[in-house]
Amino acid sequence: MKHDEKEQTGHFMDLVLSRQSVRAYQDRGVEQEKLHLLIEASRLAPSASNGQPWKLIFVTDPALKDQVADATFSTMVSFNKFVPQAPVLVVIAIEKTRVVTQIGGLLKKRDFPLIDIGIVAEHFCLQAAELGLGTCMLGWFDEQRIRKLLHIPARIRIGLVISLGYPPPGYRLRNKQRKRVEEMCSFNRY
């Protein structure tokens, strides 16, 4: 993006450009006011038929948070070893959707709840970035173990775990490696 284009994009594009997966955190808690803003940004996320098929579980107790963090990696899968540094973990549980959404999903072969938790997760992460917080969405975790630790009923799936906290000073903003526009977008035909 050229400098003059950046000036015209506004605050939202600045936020999109600054939001990244953060894999290191300061040893510092997240203020309650900021957690409440994250909750509100998530609460306002749109969803199919306004079903809001999610429950966000904020894991802030240090001992419990460490146990949940340990369930995001193992000796064989070590790429989430940074997670214990995060002072907060947010587990997004997938709640039952409205009947109309379930029927529509079956007819259209769409998993609307997964789409919806993607939307709520991005609302959460963009709000966190605006507040100076870092996040990383985690799709690799021991679902059974986390479900047991957090007393999540067996019928409820866990969609994502998000690490949350303050990045260390000077945490490098990485260049976004993305497909070229021509590869990811077209007009009027595939």
N, CA, C and O of each residue as an XYZ file, in Angstrom:
760
protein
N       0.841     -1.173      0.000
C       0.000      0.000      0.000
C       0.890      1.241      0.000
O       1.826      1.347      0.793
N       0.593      2.156     -0.880
C       1.374      3.387     -0.967
C       1.016      4.322      0.177
O      -0.071      4.227      0.747
N       1.925      5.218      0.510
C       1.722      6.140      1.626
C       0.444      6.968      1.459
O      -0.329      7.107      2.407
N       0.215      7.525      0.251
C      -0.975      8.359      0.053
C      -2.260      7.537      0.141
O      -3.292      8.057      0.565
N      -2.212      6.245     -0.258
C      -3.379      5.380     -0.105
C      -3.651      5.114      1.366
O      -4.807      5.077      1.787
N      -2.597      4.929      2.149
C      -2.745      4.652      3.573
C      -3.427      5.811      4.289
O      -4.236      5.601      5.193
N      -3.099      7.034      3.882
C      -3.721      8.209      4.496
C      -5.225      8.239      4.259
O      -5.973      8.789      5.068
N      -5.671      7.651      3.154
C      -7.088      7.679      2.808
C      -7.872      6.516      3.416
O      -9.103      6.536      3.391
N      -7.203      5.516      3.955
C      -7.913      4.319      4.400
C      -8.621      4.495      5.722
O      -9.666      3.878      5.931
N      -8.104      5.307      6.624
C      -8.782      5.533      7.895
C      -8.388      4.555      8.970
O      -7.540      3.682      8.785
N      -9.038      4.734     10.102
C      -8.706      3.988     11.309
C      -8.913      2.475     11.163
O      -8.088      1.696     11.640
N      -9.994      2.053     10.515
C     -10.257      0.623     10.420
C      -9.140     -0.108      9.686
O      -8.690     -1.159     10.142
N      -8.689      0.426      8.564
C      -7.621     -0.242      7.825
C      -6.327     -0.242      8.637
O      -5.561     -1.204      8.570
N      -6.073      0.815      9.398
C      -4.912      0.818     10.294
C      -5.019     -0.326     11.294
O      -4.034     -1.006     11.583
N      -6.216     -0.528     11.816
C      -6.460     -1.604     12.768
C      -6.236     -2.969     12.117
O      -5.597     -3.841     12.705
N      -6.754     -3.153     10.922
C      -6.569     -4.410     10.192
C      -5.084     -4.659      9.920
O      -4.602     -5.785     10.046
N      -4.370     -3.605      9.548
C      -2.940     -3.757      9.269
C      -2.133     -4.065     10.523
O      -1.105     -4.738     10.447
N      -2.588     -3.577     11.679
C      -1.820     -3.787     12.917
C      -2.182     -5.086     13.625
O      -1.395     -5.579     14.433
N      -3.343     -5.648     13.345
C      -3.750     -6.883     14.011
C      -2.959     -8.059     13.438
O      -2.923     -8.266     12.225
N      -2.334     -8.817     14.320
C      -1.579     -9.989     13.901
C      -1.625    -11.023     15.010
O      -2.042    -10.718     16.128
N      -1.204    -12.236     14.715
C      -1.104    -13.267     15.741
C       0.109    -12.971     16.607
O       1.240    -12.924     16.122
N      -0.140    -12.773     17.888
C       0.926    -12.452     18.845
C       1.301    -13.729     19.581
O       0.441    -14.427     20.120
N       2.586    -14.024     19.595
C       3.064    -15.269     20.201
C       4.081    -15.025     21.314
O       4.947    -15.860     21.570
N       3.965    -13.875     21.968
C       4.772    -13.550     23.149
C       3.994    -12.510     23.938
O       3.372    -11.616     23.364
N       4.034    -12.634     25.269
C       3.240    -11.735     26.104
C       4.030    -11.258     27.308
O       4.891    -11.968     27.826
N       3.722    -10.041     27.745
C       4.305     -9.503     28.974
C       3.680    -10.202     30.177
O       2.569    -10.728     30.106
N       4.409    -10.194     31.263
C       3.889    -10.720     32.524
C       3.070     -9.608     33.173
O       3.507     -8.967     34.129
N       1.881     -9.397     32.636
C       1.023     -8.289     33.044
C      -0.425     -8.675     32.754
O      -0.736     -9.159     31.666
N      -1.290     -8.463     33.709
C      -2.700     -8.796     33.532
C      -3.404     -7.836     32.596
O      -2.865     -6.795     32.220
N      -4.616     -8.206     32.229
C      -5.460     -7.370     31.382
C      -6.544     -6.757     32.270
O      -7.222     -7.462     33.018
N      -6.693     -5.451     32.178
C      -7.630     -4.717     33.007
C      -9.075     -5.148     32.751
O      -9.448     -5.473     31.624
N      -9.880     -5.146     33.816
C     -11.290     -5.531     33.723
C     -12.048     -4.672     32.708
O     -12.893     -5.184     31.974
N     -11.751     -3.365     32.661
C     -12.449     -2.499     31.707
C     -12.226     -2.973     30.276
O     -13.141     -2.949     29.453
N     -11.000     -3.404     29.990
C     -10.691     -3.878     28.642
C     -11.389     -5.209     28.368
O     -11.872     -5.441     27.260
N     -11.442     -6.072     29.365
C     -12.161     -7.334     29.192
C     -13.633     -7.065     28.900
O     -14.232     -7.747     28.068
N     -14.216     -6.085     29.570
C     -15.622     -5.759     29.330
C     -15.841     -5.197     27.928
O     -16.866     -5.480     27.307
N     -14.897     -4.408     27.419
C     -15.001     -3.914     26.039
C     -14.905     -5.069     25.036
O     -15.592     -5.070     24.015
N     -14.061     -6.036     25.332
C     -13.942     -7.210     24.464
C     -15.235     -8.020     24.474
O     -15.673     -8.525     23.440
N     -15.836     -8.134     25.649
C     -17.116     -8.842     25.757
C     -18.181     -8.127     24.934
O     -18.940     -8.765     24.205
N     -18.236     -6.813     25.051
C     -19.253     -6.049     24.327
C     -19.034     -6.129     22.816
O     -19.999     -6.278     22.066
N     -17.789     -6.035     22.357
C     -17.508     -6.155     20.921
C     -17.936     -7.531     20.415
O     -18.450     -7.657     19.303
N     -17.723     -8.551     21.225
C     -18.122     -9.909     20.850
C     -19.639    -10.050     20.856
O     -20.217    -10.663     19.958
N     -20.269     -9.488     21.857
C     -21.723     -9.575     21.989
C     -22.434     -8.958     20.790
O     -23.516     -9.403     20.406
N     -21.830     -7.944     20.209
C     -22.447     -7.230     19.094
C     -22.144     -7.845     17.724
O     -22.615     -7.334     16.707
N     -21.371     -8.925     17.682
C     -21.042     -9.562     16.405
C     -22.303    -10.135     15.754
O     -23.162    -10.681     16.447
N     -22.418    -10.017     14.440
C     -23.571    -10.592     13.757
C     -23.451    -12.112     13.655
O     -22.361    -12.676     13.756
N     -24.598    -12.758     13.454
C     -24.615    -14.212     13.287
C     -25.839    -14.611     12.474
O     -26.791    -13.840     12.355
N     -25.812    -15.809     11.919
C     -26.935    -16.307     11.113
C     -28.204    -16.327     11.957
O     -28.221    -16.875     13.059
N     -29.253    -15.730     11.432
C     -30.550    -15.635     12.111
C     -30.421    -15.049     13.513
O     -31.261    -15.305     14.376
N     -29.377    -14.267     13.739
C     -29.088    -13.675     15.043
C     -29.060    -14.728     16.153
O     -29.459    -14.466     17.287
N     -28.580    -15.922     15.802
C     -28.566    -17.027     16.757
C     -27.507    -16.908     17.843
O     -27.662    -17.474     18.925
N     -26.433    -16.176     17.563
C     -25.348    -15.971     18.524
C     -24.927    -17.297     19.183
O     -24.994    -17.431     20.404
N     -24.494    -18.274     18.373
C     -24.222    -19.614     18.900
C     -22.839    -19.745     19.546
O     -22.042    -20.601     19.162
N     -22.573    -18.901     20.513
C     -21.273    -18.941     21.161
C     -21.401    -18.613     22.630
O     -22.345    -17.952     23.062
N     -20.440    -19.084     23.381
C     -20.250    -18.648     24.758
C     -18.754    -18.472     24.915
O     -17.982    -19.391     24.641
N     -18.343    -17.294     25.354
C     -16.933    -17.018     25.587
C     -16.632    -17.280     27.057
O     -17.272    -16.723     27.949
N     -15.667    -18.120     27.285
C     -15.243    -18.443     28.642
C     -13.872    -17.824     28.847
O     -12.883    -18.268     28.263
N     -13.822    -16.787     29.687
C     -12.562    -16.105     29.984
C     -11.859    -16.861     31.104
O     -12.387    -16.987     32.209
N     -10.678    -17.355     30.811
C      -9.915    -18.095     31.812
C      -8.841    -17.149     32.340
O      -7.830    -16.897     31.684
N      -9.090    -16.630     33.549
C      -8.206    -15.625     34.147
C      -7.515    -16.122     35.409
O      -6.505    -15.552     35.821
N      -8.038    -17.169     36.027
C      -7.391    -17.739     37.206
C      -6.052    -18.323     36.758
O      -6.031    -19.201     35.895
N      -4.928    -17.855     37.325
C      -3.612    -18.273     36.816
C      -3.387    -19.788     36.786
O      -2.855    -20.305     35.804
N      -3.775    -20.499     37.827
C      -3.547    -21.950     37.861
C      -4.388    -22.661     36.797
O      -3.890    -23.534     36.087
N      -5.646    -22.287     36.695
C      -6.525    -22.885     35.695
C      -6.079    -22.501     34.294
O      -6.087    -23.330     33.384
N      -5.689    -21.238     34.121
C      -5.215    -20.764     32.817
C      -4.005    -21.574     32.361
O      -3.893    -21.923     31.186
N      -3.094    -21.873     33.296
C      -1.917    -22.670     32.943
C      -2.304    -24.086     32.521
O      -1.694    -24.653     31.615
N      -3.311    -24.653     33.170
C      -3.758    -26.003     32.792
C      -4.396    -25.993     31.400
O      -4.161    -26.897     30.598
N      -5.198    -24.974     31.122
C      -5.809    -24.861     29.792
C      -4.711    -24.617     28.755
O      -4.743    -25.197     27.669
N      -3.750    -23.771     29.081
C      -2.641    -23.502     28.156
C      -1.881    -24.791     27.836
O      -1.511    -25.029     26.687
N      -1.655    -25.608     28.843
C      -0.952    -26.882     28.631
C      -1.709    -27.806     27.683
O      -1.111    -28.679     27.055
N      -3.014    -27.616     27.580
C      -3.828    -28.444     26.686
C      -3.784    -27.957     25.239
O      -4.470    -28.513     24.382
N      -2.984    -26.925     24.956
C      -2.879    -26.418     23.584
C      -1.606    -26.886     22.877
O      -1.374    -26.538     21.719
N      -0.785    -27.670     23.572
C       0.421    -28.210     22.931
C       0.827    -29.499     23.628
O       0.313    -29.834     24.695
N       1.750    -30.210     23.013
C       2.270    -31.458     23.582
C       3.696    -31.629     23.090
O       4.227    -30.766     22.391
N       4.309    -32.730     23.452
C       5.676    -32.979     22.981
C       5.698    -33.152     21.460
O       6.681    -32.805     20.805
N       4.621    -33.685     20.908
C       4.563    -33.882     19.451
C       4.142    -32.608     18.716
O       4.563    -32.374     17.583
N       3.321    -31.796     19.356
C       2.817    -30.568     18.743
C       3.261    -29.411     19.618
O       2.617    -29.081     20.614
N       4.379    -28.796     19.228
C       4.987    -27.792     20.109
C       4.786    -26.351     19.660
O       5.302    -25.436     20.302
N       4.045    -26.122     18.568
C       3.967    -24.758     18.039
C       3.163    -23.799     18.907
O       3.187    -22.595     18.648
N       2.459    -24.272     19.916
C       1.714    -23.370     20.802
C       2.399    -23.199     22.160
O       1.744    -22.821     23.132
N       3.678    -23.463     22.243
C       4.375    -23.387     23.541
C       4.418    -21.984     24.135
O       4.772    -21.826     25.304
N       4.075    -20.987     23.378
C       4.038    -19.611     23.878
C       2.789    -19.342     24.722
O       2.765    -18.378     25.488
N       1.765    -20.165     24.596
C       0.456    -19.892     25.194
C       0.507    -19.676     26.712
O      -0.211    -18.805     27.203
N       1.307    -20.412     27.477
C       1.325    -20.163     28.927
C       1.731    -18.736     29.311
O       1.422    -18.292     30.417
N       2.415    -18.011     28.423
C       2.791    -16.620     28.714
C       1.579    -15.702     28.787
O       1.605    -14.700     29.502
N       0.519    -16.032     28.057
C      -0.662    -15.167     27.992
C      -1.367    -15.154     29.343
O      -1.600    -16.216     29.919
N      -1.714    -13.971     29.865
C      -2.402    -13.903     31.151
C      -3.869    -14.306     31.089
O      -4.476    -14.613     32.115
N      -4.445    -14.305     29.873
C      -5.853    -14.660     29.705
C      -5.986    -15.579     28.498
O      -5.353    -15.372     27.463
N      -6.820    -16.592     28.654
C      -7.217    -17.419     27.522
C      -8.730    -17.313     27.405
O      -9.439    -17.288     28.411
N      -9.211    -17.253     26.187
C     -10.642    -17.192     25.945
C     -11.015    -18.411     25.122
O     -10.512    -18.615     24.018
N     -11.895    -19.205     25.676
C     -12.366    -20.414     25.005
C     -13.733    -20.086     24.408
O     -14.637    -19.634     25.111
N     -13.872    -20.319     23.109
C     -15.159    -20.068     22.456
C     -15.872    -21.396     22.266
O     -15.479    -22.228     21.448
N     -16.933    -21.570     23.047
C     -17.762    -22.768     22.950
C     -18.860    -22.514     21.923
O     -19.409    -21.415     21.839
N     -19.171    -23.550     21.142
C     -20.201    -23.436     20.115
C     -21.526    -23.897     20.718
O     -21.697    -25.065     21.067
N     -22.450    -22.959     20.830
C     -23.767    -23.244     21.397
C     -24.722    -23.707     20.300
O     -24.460    -23.528     19.111
N     -25.816    -24.296     20.717
C     -26.840    -24.745     19.781
C     -27.435    -23.541     19.055
O     -27.657    -22.490     19.656
N     -27.688    -23.705     17.760
C     -28.271    -22.625     16.969
C     -29.793    -22.741     16.960
O     -30.366    -23.739     17.397
N     -30.414    -21.708     16.458
C     -31.870    -21.709     16.315
C     -32.283    -22.764     15.292
O     -31.508    -23.115     14.403
N     -33.497    -23.259     15.424
C     -34.004    -24.297     14.531
C     -33.945    -23.843     13.076
O     -33.550    -24.619     12.206
N     -34.328    -22.602     12.799
C     -34.316    -22.104     11.427
C     -32.886    -22.129     10.860
O     -32.688    -22.426      9.682
N     -31.908    -21.819     11.692
C     -30.515    -21.844     11.244
C     -30.063    -23.284     11.013
O     -29.352    -23.563     10.047
N     -30.464    -24.187     11.881
C     -30.115    -25.603     11.708
C     -30.689    -26.150     10.404
O     -29.995    -26.828      9.647
N     -31.965    -25.848     10.149
C     -32.611    -26.320      8.919
C     -31.928    -25.706      7.701
O     -31.616    -26.401      6.734
N     -31.698    -24.394      7.761
C     -31.017    -23.718      6.657
C     -29.630    -24.290      6.412
O     -29.221    -24.463      5.264
N     -28.907    -24.584      7.481
C     -27.577    -25.169      7.349
C     -27.615    -26.531      6.683
O     -26.771    -26.845      5.844
N     -28.607    -27.347      7.063
C     -28.747    -28.675      6.444
C     -29.111    -28.557      4.965
O     -28.543    -29.248      4.120
N     -30.062    -27.675      4.662
C     -30.490    -27.510      3.278
C     -29.383    -26.952      2.393
O     -29.222    -27.379      1.250
N     -28.627    -26.009      2.916
C     -27.586    -25.348      2.132
C     -26.199    -25.959      2.337
O     -25.219    -25.505      1.744
N     -26.125    -26.982      3.171
C     -24.843    -27.636      3.478
C     -23.801    -26.623      3.931
O     -22.680    -26.581      3.424
N     -24.214    -25.794      4.919
C     -23.344    -24.760      5.496
C     -23.285    -24.975      6.998
O     -24.295    -25.294      7.626
N     -22.126    -24.805      7.562
C     -21.970    -24.904      9.011
C     -21.979    -23.488      9.578
O     -20.933    -22.923      9.896
N     -23.177    -22.930      9.697
C     -23.317    -21.547     10.118
C     -22.659    -21.254     11.468
O     -22.067    -20.185     11.618
N     -22.733    -22.149     12.453
C     -22.067    -21.841     13.727
C     -20.558    -21.619     13.585
O     -19.996    -20.768     14.275
N     -19.897    -22.368     12.706
C     -18.458    -22.143     12.502
C     -18.204    -20.790     11.854
O     -17.245    -20.101     12.203
N     -19.057    -20.408     10.917
C     -18.940    -19.079     10.307
C     -19.135    -18.021     11.390
O     -18.381    -17.051     11.468
N     -20.144    -18.218     12.213
C     -20.466    -17.250     13.257
C     -19.344    -17.100     14.285
O     -19.048    -15.983     14.711
N     -18.712    -18.214     14.690
C     -17.631    -18.051     15.674
C     -16.405    -17.410     15.032
O     -15.609    -16.768     15.718
N     -16.249    -17.580     13.721
C     -15.184    -16.855     13.032
C     -15.417    -15.352     13.088
O     -14.485    -14.571     13.278
N     -16.673    -14.963     12.921
C     -17.012    -13.541     12.977
C     -16.798    -12.996     14.388
O     -16.190    -11.938     14.555
N     -17.291    -13.707     15.404
C     -17.148    -13.217     16.782
C     -15.672    -13.177     17.179
O     -15.244    -12.264     17.884
N     -14.900    -14.158     16.731
C     -13.470    -14.181     17.060
C     -12.753    -12.984     16.440
O     -11.879    -12.392     17.073
N     -13.109    -12.628     15.225
C     -12.457    -11.483     14.594
C     -12.885    -10.175     15.247
O     -12.064     -9.272     15.404
N     -14.159    -10.056     15.633
C     -14.584     -8.874     16.392
C     -13.733     -8.752     17.661
O     -13.250     -7.672     18.003
N     -13.566     -9.865     18.336
C     -12.787     -9.908     19.579
C     -11.342     -9.462     19.316
O     -10.807     -8.606     20.021
N     -10.727    -10.050     18.301
C      -9.312     -9.773     18.034
C      -9.072     -8.348     17.540
O      -8.064     -7.735     17.891
N      -9.976     -7.821     16.741
C      -9.822     -6.437     16.289
C     -10.001     -5.465     17.453
O      -9.267     -4.482     17.560
N     -10.974     -5.736     18.322
C     -11.146     -4.878     19.501
C      -9.912     -4.943     20.380
O      -9.463     -3.920     20.898
N      -9.359     -6.139     20.554
C      -8.143     -6.290     21.360
C      -7.002     -5.477     20.767
O      -6.278     -4.800     21.498
N      -6.834     -5.535     19.459
C      -5.759     -4.775     18.807
C      -5.949     -3.280     19.034
O      -4.981     -2.560     19.281
N      -7.193     -2.811     18.952
C      -7.451     -1.389     19.180
C      -7.095     -0.985     20.614
O      -6.719      0.159     20.867
N      -7.215     -1.929     21.545
C      -6.911     -1.660     22.951
C      -5.432     -1.859     23.297
O      -5.038     -1.734     24.457
N      -4.614     -2.173     22.278
C      -3.190     -2.386     22.523
C      -2.861     -3.786     23.018
O      -1.767     -4.034     23.524
N      -3.812     -4.697     22.871
C      -3.612     -6.077     23.302
C      -3.287     -6.960     22.113
O      -3.640     -6.652     20.975
N      -2.616     -8.054     22.393
C      -2.307     -9.026     21.357
C      -3.146    -10.273     21.541
O      -3.532    -10.617     22.659
N      -3.429    -10.953     20.429
C      -4.203    -12.184     20.450
C      -3.599    -13.189     19.481
O      -2.854    -12.834     18.567
N      -3.939    -14.442     19.703
C      -3.627    -15.479     18.720
C      -4.762    -16.495     18.778
O      -5.063    -17.045     19.837
N      -5.385    -16.735     17.635
C      -6.455    -17.734     17.558
C      -5.800    -19.108     17.436
O      -4.930    -19.334     16.594
N      -6.244    -20.011     18.296
C      -5.667    -21.357     18.335
C      -6.716    -22.383     17.932
O      -7.782    -22.466     18.541
N      -6.414    -23.145     16.927
C      -7.316    -24.208     16.502
C      -6.845    -25.578     16.944
O      -7.581    -26.558     16.827
N      -5.615    -25.653     17.453
C      -5.047    -26.925     17.891
C      -5.073    -26.965     19.403
O      -4.397    -26.168     20.054
N      -5.847    -27.883     19.978
C      -5.932    -28.030     21.428
C      -6.601    -29.353     21.748
O      -7.258    -29.955     20.898
N      -6.427    -29.794     22.974
C      -7.044    -31.023     23.463
C      -8.438    -30.664     23.966
O      -8.610    -30.223     25.102
N      -9.421    -30.859     23.107
C     -10.784    -30.426     23.408
C     -11.346    -31.132     24.644
O     -11.981    -30.499     25.487
N     -11.113    -32.429     24.749
C     -11.645    -33.177     25.897
C     -11.071    -32.648     27.207
O     -11.791    -32.472     28.190
N      -9.789    -32.404     27.204
C      -9.121    -31.917     28.421
C      -9.637    -30.538     28.827
O      -9.920    -30.301     30.001
N      -9.758    -29.636     27.865
C     -10.257    -28.296     28.158
C     -11.715    -28.359     28.601
O     -12.120    -27.666     29.535
N     -12.491    -29.189     27.930
C     -13.896    -29.342     28.309
C     -13.997    -29.775     29.778
O     -14.818    -29.249     30.530
N     -13.173    -30.719     30.170
C     -13.189    -31.212     31.560
C     -12.736    -30.118     32.534
O     -13.361    -29.916     33.575
N     -11.659    -29.419     32.199
C     -11.138    -28.365     33.078
C     -12.157    -27.254     33.322
O     -12.236    -26.709     34.423
N     -12.935    -26.921     32.295
C     -13.855    -25.789     32.387
C     -15.313    -26.218     32.608
O     -16.224    -25.391     32.570
N     -15.515    -27.505     32.836
C     -16.860    -28.041     33.107
C     -17.834    -27.740     31.966
O     -18.990    -27.381     32.191
N     -17.340    -27.893     30.748
C     -18.171    -27.681     29.560
C     -18.905    -28.992     29.281
O     -18.271    -30.044     29.211
N     -20.221    -28.947     29.122
C     -20.974    -30.183     28.858
C     -20.454    -30.912     27.617
O     -19.962    -30.291     26.675
N     -20.574    -32.236     27.636
C     -20.056    -33.083     26.550
C     -20.687    -32.738     25.199
O     -20.038    -32.907     24.167
N     -21.930    -32.263     25.179
C     -22.603    -31.955     23.921
C     -22.105    -30.661     23.280
O     -22.429    -30.382     22.125
N     -21.323    -29.870     24.013
C     -20.838    -28.578     23.521
C     -19.440    -28.735     22.943
O     -18.541    -29.261     23.600
N     -19.265    -28.271     21.697
C     -17.945    -28.289     21.054
C     -17.195    -26.995     21.372
O     -17.802    -25.952     21.615
N     -15.891    -27.083     21.366
C     -15.052    -25.898     21.503
C     -14.575    -25.536     20.101
O     -13.979    -26.359     19.406
N     -14.840    -24.304     19.695
C     -14.467    -23.871     18.357
C     -13.056    -23.325     18.271
O     -12.309    -23.661     17.352
N     -12.691    -22.485     19.227
C     -11.386    -21.831     19.229
C     -10.955    -21.531     20.651
O     -11.773    -21.441     21.567
N      -9.669    -21.381     20.810
C      -9.089    -20.810     22.021
C      -8.294    -19.599     21.552
O      -7.563    -19.674     20.564
N      -8.438    -18.486     22.261
C      -7.703    -17.276     21.887
C      -6.820    -16.868     23.054
O      -7.303    -16.693     24.173
N      -5.523    -16.717     22.794
C      -4.624    -16.179     23.819
C      -4.743    -14.659     23.780
O      -4.941    -14.063     22.722
N      -4.617    -14.039     24.968
C      -4.821    -12.601     25.084
C      -3.865    -12.015     26.107
O      -3.691    -12.563     27.195
N      -3.251    -10.906     25.753
C      -2.381    -10.202     26.678
C      -1.656     -9.073     25.976
O      -1.909     -8.767     24.810
N      -0.748     -8.464     26.719
C       0.050     -7.374     26.150
C       1.299     -7.937     25.488
O       2.051     -8.679     26.119
N       1.530     -7.592     24.218
C       2.786     -8.016     23.590
C       3.957     -7.328     24.296
O       3.777     -6.261     24.882
N       5.145     -7.918     24.249
C       6.299     -7.261     24.853
C       6.646     -5.973     24.110
O       6.331     -5.839     22.927
N       7.288     -5.028     24.787
C       7.688     -3.790     24.113
C       8.516     -4.104     22.864
O       9.390     -4.970     22.881
N       8.225     -3.394     21.802
C       8.980     -3.578     20.564
C       8.603     -4.824     19.784
O       9.309     -5.195     18.847
N       7.505     -5.481     20.148
C       7.092     -6.676     19.400
C       6.908     -6.285     17.946
O       6.139     -5.379     17.626
N       7.608     -6.964     17.089
C       7.692     -6.585     15.675
C       6.384     -6.839     14.936
O       5.821     -7.932     14.987
N       5.920     -5.808     14.255
C       4.773     -5.955     13.366
C       5.281     -6.597     12.081
O       6.061     -5.996     11.343
N       4.837     -7.812     11.821
C       5.311     -8.556     10.660
C       4.597     -8.077      9.391
O       3.452     -7.628      9.435
N       5.300     -8.183      8.268
C       4.666     -7.926      6.979
C       3.662     -9.030      6.735
O       3.958    -10.204      6.961
N       2.490     -8.671      6.281
C       1.458     -9.659      6.010
C       1.753    -10.328      4.667
O       1.798     -9.669      3.628
N       1.949    -11.618      4.706
C       2.165    -12.393      3.489
C       0.795    -12.873      3.013
O       0.230    -13.807      3.580
N       0.284    -12.256      2.009
C      -1.043    -12.583      1.505
C      -0.981    -12.819      0.005
O      -0.050    -12.392     -0.679
N      -2.005    -13.514     -0.485
C      -2.118    -13.717     -1.926
C      -2.246    -12.363     -2.618
O      -2.708    -11.388     -2.024
N      -1.835    -12.320     -3.870
C      -2.056    -11.116     -4.661
C      -3.555    -10.941     -4.865
O      -4.303    -11.918     -4.833
N      -3.992     -9.719     -5.072
C      -5.414     -9.427     -5.254
C      -6.001    -10.294     -6.367
O      -7.102    -10.824     -6.220
N      -5.282    -10.443     -7.471
C      -5.775    -11.218     -8.614
C      -5.999    -12.682     -8.260
O      -6.823    -13.345     -8.890
N      -5.282    -13.197     -7.265
C      -5.424    -14.594     -6.863
C      -6.604    -14.813     -5.924
O      -7.155    -15.913     -5.868
N      -6.997    -13.777     -5.185
C      -8.026    -13.970     -4.176
C      -9.339    -13.257     -4.483
O     -10.290    -13.337     -3.706
N      -9.386    -12.569     -5.602
C     -10.576    -11.772     -5.888
C     -10.795    -11.680     -7.390
O      -9.841    -11.599     -8.164
N     -12.068    -11.694     -7.797
C     -12.404    -11.435     -9.185
C     -13.780    -10.763     -9.214
O     -14.497    -10.741     -8.213
N     -14.124    -10.228    -10.357
C     -15.422     -9.575    -10.527
C     -16.209    -10.295    -11.606
O     -15.701    -10.566    -12.694
N     -17.445    -10.598    -11.286
C     -18.436    -11.119    -12.215
C     -18.220    -12.539    -12.722
O     -19.057    -13.045    -13.469
N     -17.143    -13.190    -12.348
C     -16.916    -14.591    -12.716
C     -15.775    -15.146    -11.888
O     -15.007    -14.383    -11.302
N     -15.653    -16.452    -11.832
C     -14.590    -17.070    -11.044
C     -13.262    -16.677    -11.648
O     -12.213    -17.083    -11.149
